[in-house]
Amino acid sequence: MNRIVSIIFFLIFLITLTSVNAQDIQRTGGQARIYSMGNNPYIIDPEFIKLNPAWASDYYNFLWGDIGSNAGTSFGDQSSGQFAGLNARLNSRFTLGALVTVNTNNQFVSISTLDPYGLVQRINNMPGISGVVSLNNNFEALASYRYGSSTFGFGIAYAATQHEIDNVGFNPQIGDASQFGINAGLITRLTGDIMLDAGASLIFPSVSYQPSTGFTTKLSQTIFLINARSFINVSRRLTFVPMINLQSASGSIETQGQSGDLESIFNFGLGVGANYRVDDFLLAGGISIDFNNIKYPSVPNESPQYSHSFIEFPTWNLGAEWIATKWLVARLGYMASTSNFTDETPVPGSVTQVQKTIMTSYSPGTVTLGIGLRFGDFSLDATVNSDVIRQGLNMIGGGGPTFAYISTSYAF
């Protein structure tokens, strides 16, 4: 049985690496559009530039970003998830771009995502350590090159913080955090109906704390990502979209003059979806399965090796988009998943035994709504706060936010 499952996965992987679709690409969209359509990974959108910089060639001369979500106040400038980006075409082959992202921008884990597994928070929670500043304002530069039916992309990102105290009357101490990331991508149009979208990323976050006396504490990670999708035109209206993604993370810790390993993380996902377009109406979505495992190393004389693992299946991401007028786009989405957890925890007082818990859980189905506003080459896309719909006429003059998340772009 295991051999049959392995063969099926291998065949799906081969399909993903040898096939995909060329859709008509509109230079508009963003995270608000993806979320409004059920957090949909089966559509083409500028948000995927973060995973594959080769997409910058299709979104050339493009100013884009997220206004983000409300941060808890009814009004004001307090928002989370904001970023800004610009792609500029130098000629028919070269496109250069840049992104400035913040530590809350994590729709997909990419080199735009800062400190994905919270190393800064972890070191600040250690006894006697505080003041390491969280990473923010990540700067990413990217470039794409189109040659024939293929486009190649490359990106590099860096962010760093420092907190040093060396004043009279204080004990000297230094807290540092940094992250370096690189990615590369490929888009290949094998025929007029087949396209490949594949990207790979490496992320290296690290934090350290040096007290006035004693040992330096340091945590570091290496994160590796692969994301690949195929768009295969089955007919003029129907496009088949298989996808595969892989993520792994490992790291080390140095504290009290000793070194060891951090937990290792491994995620692997497969999905099958489709796009069905009729004139100004798009129906997109699919089903996926994800395998996730976190393995904690043993600590001599303290705790045994143990792990947390779960399988998400089925995960549904469904969405619809209707261009109602030249200036208005309506969107509807749905997402839901079922998970089977296997959790191991050390038996209290034992350095060799673990106890296991197996459980099934469900994420409640989530319906999402969204709109897109088009004013010439300017676009504003928003996820609608579903409570606004429930309020009906009460929303006129109400104090709650109408939009939950907002993306904007300008194609010039």
Secondary structure as GFF3:
##gff-version 3
##sequence-region A 1 412
A	DSSP	alpha_helix	2	18	.	.	.	ID=ss1
A	DSSP	alpha_helix	31	36	.	.	.	ID=ss2
A	DSSP	three_ten_helix	46	50	.	.	.	ID=ss3
A	DSSP	three_ten_helix	53	57	.	.	.	ID=ss4
A	DSSP	beta_strand	62	70	.	.	.	ID=ss5
A	DSSP	beta_strand	79	80	.	.	.	ID=ss6
A	DSSP	beta_strand	83	89	.	.	.	ID=ss7
A	DSSP	beta_strand	94	101	.	.	.	ID=ss8
A	DSSP	alpha_helix	119	124	.	.	.	ID=ss9
A	DSSP	beta_strand	138	147	.	.	.	ID=ss10
A	DSSP	beta_strand	150	165	.	.	.	ID=ss11
A	DSSP	beta_strand	173	191	.	.	.	ID=ss12
A	DSSP	beta_strand	194	210	.	.	.	ID=ss13
A	DSSP	beta_strand	217	233	.	.	.	ID=ss14
A	DSSP	beta_strand	238	255	.	.	.	ID=ss15
A	DSSP	beta_strand	258	261	.	.	.	ID=ss16
A	DSSP	beta_strand	264	278	.	.	.	ID=ss17
A	DSSP	beta_strand	281	296	.	.	.	ID=ss18
A	DSSP	beta_strand	306	323	.	.	.	ID=ss19
A	DSSP	beta_strand	328	346	.	.	.	ID=ss20
A	DSSP	beta_strand	354	375	.	.	.	ID=ss21
A	DSSP	beta_strand	378	384	.	.	.	ID=ss22
A	DSSP	alpha_helix	386	391	.	.	.	ID=ss23
A	DSSP	three_ten_helix	392	395	.	.	.	ID=ss24
A	DSSP	beta_strand	403	411	.	.	.	ID=ss25
###
